[in-house]
């Protein structure tokens, strides 16, 4: 499979979110000190490192959702 190709069958509900998620992936990798090749191909990244990036992305997205929900709950009162 070449650079930039994916076998994922997941479809984004908001297609514009793809760019934001990609940017978040690279930000998290940089914060963790993981070097991503210039061509953007993640196939040679160690599974442990890729898992760390994915886990941190999930943690951050959950945190954002919780903040959004708690902010909306506060406005309903």
Secondary structure, 3 states (H helix, E strand, C coil): CCCCCCCCCCCCCCCCHHHHHHHHHHHHHHHHCCCCCCCCCCCCCCHHHHHHHHHHHHHHHHHHHHHHHHHHHHHHC
